Amino acid sequence: MASGKKNLIGLPRQELEAYFISLDEKPFHARQLMRWLYERGECDWEVMTDLSIGLRQKLAAESGLDLPLVSKRQDSVDGTVKWSLDVGRGQFVEMVFIPEARRGTLCVSSQVGCAMDCPFCATGRQGFNRNLTAAEIIGQVLLASRELGRQDGEWQVTNIVFMGMGEPLANFREVTRACDVLTDDFGFGLSRRRVTVSTSGLVPQIDKLAQISNVALAISLHAASDDLRDELVPINRKHPVRELLAACWDYATATNSKQITFEYIMLDGVNDSEAQAHQLVGLLKGHPAKVNLIPFNPVEGTPYGRTPQGRLDAFRKVLMDNGIITVTRRPRGDDIDAACGQLAGNLDNRVRVPMSEKTMHAVNRA
């Protein structure tokens, strides 16, 4: 915060209760404040009338309720909305809302840039700057909820996916604190199955997540063999496919998850043959797995192209014929560069270092 005041948005309930105690106030005020913020979408101290005038004055003097600043909003012809958010010091991140018939999914960012260096992703090509705080993550959700409003009395945002800019599990502490607020009955009150954390494959953090949370897990897989995945998802050089999948099955058992989602971007002539589909079957068959096939969305400067529809359908048929739940993701928001892999906020002071150093830098800050 520019003012130096403590931003109370994004604080998990226990931390917020401790903050009220530090002010010599009763901890139950934390629940009152969370209701105002996340149930009613209110960030104005003056309207929080179940808090005493004295308490409101104290809170206004000591703390703030600061949302990210919207730099730009773009609305797609298909109803998708993308916001570019100013997070200070010349840094911007993006978030995307995807409306569907029975749900509204908000794709949030967890870092300014990304250190994973996947060559098909616009974010990775820009480098890594810093982790976002829980306040900045929850601020995205609250901002989008307020801007989009309610439908039939309910917030239009019903699902949260950590699939925006950044590797969520490289920002472990702040992402899990944000998940606490998202799933708290006094926060957004979302079912844990409506909050999805996506990772490129940080195995120790997957194991750690299983110990403290049971949100839905998605894996950016994109290849069934180590040699190809080393190229497409460089973290695979540290945590190869078999090690990653073992962590996934352990996660499913520990959290009683019905399935782990595997994201697989379809790259023309790279990972989309029927033989490669059979390789993927060999890895996933008999396990709690669901596959999302993602048509590649153009990213300037990459050598990749989108798999033709016929070959994508043939790939999907191999998976389906072997009993693996498979969904082809329909491209959304590609006219405003809001589709999967296209998010790219402007970064200053970008970190451009070899992959091993990037990965360790990001993980060590988690």
C-alpha positions in Angstrom: 0.0 0.0 0.0 1.3 3.4 -0.9 0.1 4.8 2.4 2.0 2.2 4.4 -1.3 1.0 6.1 -2.0 -2.7 6.5 -4.3 -4.0 3.7 -6.9 -6.2 5.4 -8.2 -7.7 2.1 -7.0 -11.2 1.7 -6.2 -11.9 5.4 -7.3 -15.4 6.4 -9.8 -15.3 9.3 -7.4 -16.3 12.0 -4.9 -13.6 11.0 -7.7 -11.1 10.9 -8.8 -12.1 14.3 -5.3 -11.7 15.6 -5.2 -8.2 14.0 -8.3 -7.1 15.9 -6.8 -8.5 19.1 -3.7 -6.4 18.5 -6.0 -3.4 18.4 -7.5 -4.4 21.7 -10.7 -5.3 20.0 -12.8 -8.4 20.1 -11.9 -11.1 17.5 -15.5 -11.6 16.3 -15.2 -8.3 14.5 -13.1 -10.2 11.9 -16.2 -12.2 10.9 -18.2 -9.0 10.6 -15.6 -7.4 8.4 -15.3 -10.5 6.2 -19.1 -10.5 5.7 -18.9 -6.9 4.5 -16.1 -7.6 2.1 -16.9 -10.9 0.6 -20.6 -11.4 1.0 -21.6 -7.8 0.3 -18.6 -6.6 -1.7 -18.3 -3.5 0.4 -15.0 -1.6 0.9 -16.3 1.6 2.6 -15.8 1.8 6.3 -18.7 4.3 6.7 -21.4 1.8 5.6 -20.2 -1.0 8.0 -22.8 0.1 10.6 -22.6 -3.0 12.8 -19.1 -1.8 13.7 -19.0 1.0 16.2 -18.0 4.5 15.0 -14.9 4.4 17.2 -13.8 1.1 15.7 -14.4 2.3 12.2 -12.3 5.4 12.9 -9.5 3.3 14.4 -9.6 0.9 11.4 -9.5 3.7 8.9 -6.5 5.2 10.7 -4.6 2.0 11.0 -5.5 0.0 7.9 -7.0 0.0 4.4 -9.2 -2.0 2.1 -7.3 -1.6 -1.2 -8.2 -3.3 -4.4 -5.9 -3.5 -7.5 -6.2 -0.6 -9.9 -7.8 -1.4 -13.3 -5.5 -0.2 -16.1 -7.6 -1.6 -18.9 -10.8 -3.7 -19.4 -11.5 -5.6 -22.6 -14.8 -7.3 -23.4 -14.8 -10.2 -25.9 -17.6 -10.9 -28.4 -18.1 -14.2 -26.6 -18.7 -12.5 -23.2 -15.2 -13.1 -21.8 -13.8 -10.2 -19.9 -10.1 -9.4 -19.4 -8.7 -6.9 -17.0 -5.1 -5.5 -16.9 -4.3 -4.6 -13.3 -1.7 -2.1 -12.1 0.1 -3.7 -9.1 2.6 -0.9 -8.7 6.2 0.0 -9.8 5.2 -0.3 -13.5 4.0 -3.8 -13.1 0.8 -5.2 -14.5 -1.0 -8.6 -14.3 -4.1 -9.9 -16.0 -7.2 -11.7 -14.9 -10.0 -13.2 -17.1 -13.7 -13.9 -16.4 -15.2 -16.7 -18.5 -19.1 -16.8 -18.4 -20.8 -20.1 -19.0 -24.4 -21.4 -18.7 -24.2 -22.6 -15.1 -21.0 -21.0 -13.8 -18.7 -18.1 -14.1 -15.0 -18.8 -13.9 -12.4 -16.3 -12.9 -8.8 -17.0 -13.9 -6.5 -15.2 -11.5 -2.8 -14.5 -11.5 -0.5 -15.4 -8.7 2.8 -13.8 -9.9 4.0 -10.9 -11.9 5.4 -12.9 -14.8 6.6 -16.5 -14.5 9.9 -18.3 -14.1 8.8 -21.6 -15.6 9.9 -20.6 -19.1 7.4 -22.8 -21.0 8.1 -21.8 -24.7 4.5 -21.8 -25.9 3.3 -19.4 -23.1 3.2 -15.6 -23.4 3.7 -15.1 -19.7 6.8 -17.3 -19.5 8.4 -15.4 -22.4 8.3 -12.2 -20.4 10.3 -13.4 -17.4 9.6 -13.3 -13.7 9.4 -10.2 -11.4 7.8 -11.1 -8.1 5.1 -13.0 -6.2 1.7 -11.5 -5.6 0.4 -11.2 -2.1 -2.8 -12.8 -0.8 -4.2 -9.3 -0.7 -3.5 -8.8 -4.4 -4.9 -12.3 -5.3 -8.1 -11.9 -3.3 -8.3 -8.3 -4.5 -8.7 -9.7 -8.0 -11.6 -11.8 -7.0 -13.3 -9.0 -5.0 -12.7 -6.5 -7.8 -14.2 -8.8 -10.5 -17.2 -9.7 -8.3 -17.9 -6.0 -7.7 -17.5 -5.1 -11.4 -19.6 -8.0 -12.7 -22.3 -7.8 -10.0 -24.9 -10.4 -9.1 -27.3 -12.6 -11.1 -30.4 -13.8 -9.3 -28.9 -12.6 -6.0 -25.6 -14.5 -6.4 -22.1 -13.3 -7.4 -21.5 -14.1 -11.1 -18.0 -15.4 -10.1 -18.7 -19.0 -9.0 -15.3 -20.7 -9.7 -11.7 -19.6 -9.2 -8.8 -21.1 -11.2 -5.2 -20.2 -10.5 -4.4 -20.4 -14.2 -3.5 -16.8 -14.9 0.0 -15.4 -14.9 2.6 -17.2 -12.8 3.2 -20.6 -11.2 0.9 -20.8 -8.2 2.9 -23.3 -6.2 6.0 -21.2 -6.6 4.1 -18.7 -4.5 2.8 -21.3 -2.1 2.3 -19.3 1.1 0.3 -16.5 -0.5 -1.7 -18.7 -2.7 -2.8 -21.0 0.1 -3.6 -18.0 2.3 -5.9 -16.8 -0.6 -7.4 -20.3 -0.8 -8.3 -20.1 2.9 -10.3 -16.9 2.2 -12.0 -18.2 -0.9 -13.2 -21.3 1.0 -14.0 -19.8 4.4 -17.7 -19.6 5.2 -17.1 -16.0 6.2 -15.1 -15.4 3.0 -16.4 -16.2 -0.4 -17.7 -19.5 0.9 -16.7 -21.5 -2.2 -16.7 -25.3 -2.2 -13.1 -26.5 -2.4 -14.0 -28.2 -5.7 -14.7 -24.8 -7.1 -11.2 -23.6 -6.4 -8.5 -25.1 -8.7 -4.8 -24.6 -8.4 -2.8 -25.4 -11.5 0.9 -26.2 -11.5 3.5 -27.1 -14.1 4.8 -29.8 -11.7 6.4 -28.6 -8.5 6.3 -32.0 -6.8 7.4 -31.0 -3.2 4.7 -28.2 -3.2 2.0 -30.7 -4.4 2.9 -32.9 -1.5 2.8 -29.9 0.9 -0.6 -28.8 -0.6 -2.1 -32.2 0.2 -1.2 -31.7 3.8 -3.0 -28.4 4.3 -5.7 -28.1 1.6 -7.9 -30.2 -0.6 -8.7 -27.7 -3.4 -8.9 -29.1 -6.9 -5.5 -29.8 -8.6 -4.7 -29.3 -12.3 -1.4 -30.3 -13.9 0.0 -28.6 -17.0 1.2 -31.8 -18.6 1.4 -31.2 -22.3 3.5 -34.3 -23.1 3.6 -37.9 -22.1 7.3 -38.5 -22.5 10.2 -36.9 -20.6 12.2 -36.0 -23.6 9.3 -33.9 -25.1 8.1 -32.5 -21.7 11.7 -31.4 -20.9 11.3 -29.1 -24.0 7.8 -27.9 -23.4 7.7 -27.7 -19.6 11.3 -27.3 -18.4 10.5 -28.0 -14.8 10.2 -31.6 -15.9 14.0 -31.8 -15.9 13.8 -31.5 -12.2 10.6 -33.5 -11.6 10.1 -36.0 -14.4 6.7 -37.4 -15.5 6.7 -40.5 -13.3 7.6 -38.5 -10.2 5.0 -35.9 -11.0 2.2 -38.5 -11.5 3.1 -40.3 -8.3 2.6 -37.0 -6.5 -0.8 -36.6 -8.2 -2.1 -40.0 -7.3 -1.0 -39.4 -3.7 -2.7 -36.0 -3.7 -6.0 -37.6 -4.9 -5.8 -40.2 -2.1 -4.9 -37.7 0.6 -7.7 -35.2 -0.4 -10.3 -37.8 -1.5 -10.3 -36.1 -4.9 -12.5 -37.8 -7.6 -10.0 -36.8 -10.3 -6.9 -34.8 -11.1 -7.2 -32.6 -14.2 -4.4 -32.8 -16.8 -4.1 -29.9 -19.2 -2.7 -30.8 -22.6 -2.1 -28.0 -25.1 -2.4 -29.3 -28.7 0.6 -28.2 -30.7 0.6 -29.0 -34.4 3.0 -31.8 -35.3 4.6 -31.7 -31.8 2.5 -33.6 -29.3 -0.7 -34.5 -31.1 -0.2 -37.8 -32.9 -2.3 -40.9 -32.1 0.8 -42.6 -30.9 1.3 -39.9 -28.4 -2.3 -40.2 -27.3 -1.6 -43.9 -26.6 1.4 -42.9 -24.6 -0.8 -40.6 -22.5 -3.3 -43.5 -22.0 -0.5 -45.6 -20.7 0.2 -43.0 -18.0 -3.4 -42.2 -17.0 -5.5 -45.3 -17.5 -6.8 -46.7 -14.2 -6.1 -43.5 -12.3 -8.5 -40.7 -11.2 -7.6 -38.5 -14.3 -9.5 -36.1 -16.5 -7.8 -34.6 -19.6 -8.5 -31.1 -20.9 -7.3 -30.8 -24.5 -6.5 -27.1 -25.2 -6.3 -25.8 -28.8 -3.1 -23.7 -29.0 -3.7 -20.0 -29.0 -1.3 -17.9 -31.1 1.6 -16.3 -29.2 3.8 -13.9 -31.0 7.4 -15.2 -31.4 6.7 -18.9 -30.8 7.2 -21.5 -33.5 4.0 -23.5 -32.7 0.8 -23.8 -34.5 -2.7 -25.1 -33.6 -3.5 -28.8 -34.2 -6.1 -29.2 -37.0 -9.5 -30.2 -35.7 -9.5 -33.6 -37.3 -6.2 -34.6 -35.6 -7.5 -33.2 -32.3 -10.6 -35.3 -32.6 -8.6 -38.4 -33.3 -6.4 -37.8 -30.3 -9.5 -37.3 -28.1 -11.0 -40.5 -29.5 -8.0 -42.6 -28.4 -8.4 -41.3 -24.8 -12.1 -41.7 -24.7 -12.0 -45.2 -26.1 -9.7 -46.1 -23.2 -12.1 -44.8 -20.6 -10.3 -41.5 -19.9 -12.7 -38.5 -19.4 -11.6 -36.0 -22.0 -12.9 -32.5 -22.7 -11.8 -30.2 -25.5 -11.6 -26.7 -24.2 -13.4 -24.2 -26.4 -11.2 -21.2 -27.1 -12.6 -18.2 -25.3 -11.5 -14.5 -25.5 -8.9 -15.0 -28.2 -10.0 -11.8 -29.9 -8.7 -9.9 -26.8 -5.7 -12.2 -26.1 -7.5 -13.6 -23.1 -7.3 -17.3 -24.0 -5.1 -19.9 -22.4 -1.4 -19.1 -22.7 -1.9 -15.5 -24.0 -1.8 -13.5 -20.7 1.1 -11.2 -20.6 1.2 -8.2 -18.2 3.9 -5.6 -18.8 7.0 -6.2 -16.6 9.8 -3.9 -15.6 13.1 -5.3 -14.2 12.4 -8.7 -15.5 14.4 -11.7 -14.4 15.9 -13.4 -17.4 18.2 -16.1 -16.1 18.8 -19.9 -16.8 15.9 -22.2 -16.1 17.5 -23.9 -13.0 18.1 -20.5 -11.3 14.7 -19.2 -12.3 13.0 -22.3 -10.8 14.9 -22.2 -7.6 14.3 -18.4 -7.2 10.6 -18.9 -7.5 10.4 -22.0 -5.3 12.5 -20.5 -2.6 10.2 -17.5 -2.3 7.1 -19.8 -2.0 
